[in-house]
Each structure stands twice: as structure tokens, then as C-alpha cells.
Amino acid sequence: PLMRSAAALGVRAWRQNQSVPASDEAGYRLSDVIMVARDSAALAPVLDSGLWLEMQSDGGPIWTDDRANPLSILKAGALKQ
């Protein structure tokens, strides 16, 4: 849904490709980071780090004010503590 919605708005998105293994330290949590922009040239210094992969559409429906289902993208067990 994110990428179809982004494409409809004329923007592109990148997801951080993190290769650092998880830690057992208290408070440590893995995170997903997404960056959205209209002009990738403005992001060149960040994108050149090699930590970002451009996201592709999954073919899902475009989210709008009238239709959006954020829970549909959660991974199984994501809401468990």
C-alpha cells in the first residue's frame, strides 16, 4: 500500500537495509526506517551510503482518507509484548 500511494503522489521511497545483528542490551529494539522524497538527487549523500534500498510497489490498493488499513501490513505477532 505504501508504494502505490507514494507513486500516486509522485514520490519515491527507500527502506534502510540494516545488517547489524540484534542486541541483548536492555531497551534495544530493531527498527525499520523509510525515507520518502520527490527528488532522489537531493538524497544522494544519504543514498550513497549503501544502507538504503528503493522500495517497489506490492500491487496493493492505494490508501486514501476514505480507505486505509494500517493493521493489514503488520507482521504476525507484531502486537504481542
Wavefront OBJ file of the C-alpha trace (Angstrom):
o trace
v 0.000 0.000 0.000
v 2.789 2.471 0.824
v 4.468 2.308 -2.569
v 1.270 2.504 -4.629
v 0.256 5.510 -2.531
v 3.716 7.066 -2.893
v 3.702 6.568 -6.667
v 0.251 8.170 -6.863
v 1.731 11.239 -5.122
v 4.796 11.325 -7.382
v 7.309 10.388 -4.688
v 9.773 7.526 -4.210
v 10.640 5.659 -1.015
v 13.699 3.862 0.337
v 13.999 1.446 3.235
v 17.084 1.194 5.404
v 18.980 -2.037 4.861
v 20.342 -2.715 8.340
v 22.779 -5.606 8.654
v 23.672 -5.163 12.328
v 22.596 -8.194 14.382
v 20.118 -7.761 17.215
v 21.473 -6.940 20.655
v 20.574 -8.325 24.069
v 21.065 -4.889 25.660
v 18.143 -3.545 27.680
v 15.923 -1.274 25.621
v 17.373 -2.340 22.272
v 14.824 -2.793 19.504
v 15.298 -3.332 15.800
v 13.711 -0.611 13.689
v 12.561 -0.174 10.115
v 13.227 3.241 8.644
v 11.612 4.541 5.459
v 12.629 7.738 3.691
v 10.253 9.382 1.178
v 11.206 12.134 -1.291
v 10.270 13.601 -4.664
v 13.861 14.239 -5.767
v 16.416 11.470 -5.219
v 19.264 13.810 -6.240
v 18.750 15.752 -3.008
v 19.273 12.493 -1.095
v 22.409 11.375 -2.960
v 24.765 11.718 0.043
v 22.455 9.571 2.161
v 21.607 7.029 -0.559
v 25.296 6.605 -1.463
v 25.901 5.108 1.991
v 24.585 1.783 0.678
v 22.217 1.401 3.640
v 19.080 2.230 1.661
v 17.156 0.133 -0.876
v 14.468 1.637 -3.087
v 11.086 0.131 -2.317
v 8.857 -1.353 -5.005
v 5.073 -1.494 -5.159
v 3.388 -4.631 -3.861
v 0.412 -4.018 -6.143
v -1.916 -3.419 -3.198
v -4.665 -0.819 -3.047
v -3.848 2.879 -2.730
v -4.533 4.237 0.757
v -6.717 7.327 0.957
v -8.564 9.213 3.685
v -11.554 7.008 2.922
v -9.720 3.687 2.733
v -6.660 2.718 4.744
v -5.899 -0.389 6.783
v -2.624 0.056 8.721
v -3.166 -3.200 10.614
v -3.032 -5.135 7.321
v 0.721 -4.525 6.996
v 1.717 -5.720 10.471
v 3.653 -8.948 10.698
v 2.108 -11.820 12.616
v 2.714 -11.321 16.341
v 3.727 -7.656 15.934
v 1.296 -6.527 18.645
v 2.482 -9.030 21.249
v 4.701 -7.668 24.020
l 1 2 3 4 5 6 7 8 9 10 11 12 13 14 15 16 17 18 19 20 21 22 23 24 25 26 27 28 29 30 31 32 33 34 35 36 37 38 39 40 41 42 43 44 45 46 47 48 49 50 51 52 53 54 55 56 57 58 59 60 61 62 63 64 65 66 67 68 69 70 71 72 73 74 75 76 77 78 79 80 81
